[in-house]
C-alpha cells in the first residue's frame, strides 16, 4: 500500500486559511468552564494565505497577514472546513480584525 501524500492547501485571492486557538477551559480565578458553555475562540493562527486582492486593472495587492501570524477575526466570518482531520477556517482578509503581538 502506497503512503498518501500530505495535502497542501493554498487559499485563492484574498482568502486566508487559519486554525482556531484552543478555548480556555478555566477562568483566571480557577473556575472550570464546561465544554457546553464555552464559546469558540475568535483568535487563530494563520496557516496559509492567498496571493492577494486583484483590482479592476489586474494589479495584485499582497495581503497584510502572513503565515504564523496570530489574528483576531469576526465572530460571523469565514467557513469552517476539515482538512486531513484538522478543523480549519477559510476567512477573507477583511474578516480579520487585528494581528495580535
C-alpha positions, 0 to 999 in steps of 0.5 A: 500500500502506497503512503498518501501524500500530505495535502497542501492547501493554498487559499485563492485571492484574498482568502486566508486559511487559519486554525482556531486557538484552543478555548480556555477551559478555566477562568483566571480565578480557577473556575472550570468552564464546561465544554457546553458553555464555552464559546469558540475562540475568535483568535487563530493562527494563520496557516496559509494565505492567498496571493492577494486582492486583484483590482479592476486593472489586474494589479495584485495587492499582497495581503497584510497577514502572513503565515504564523501570524496570530489574528483576531477575526469576526465572530460571523466570518469565514467557513469552517472546513476539515482538512486531513482531520484538522478543523480549519477556517477559510476567512477573507482578509477583511474578516480579520480584525487585528494581528495580535503581538 
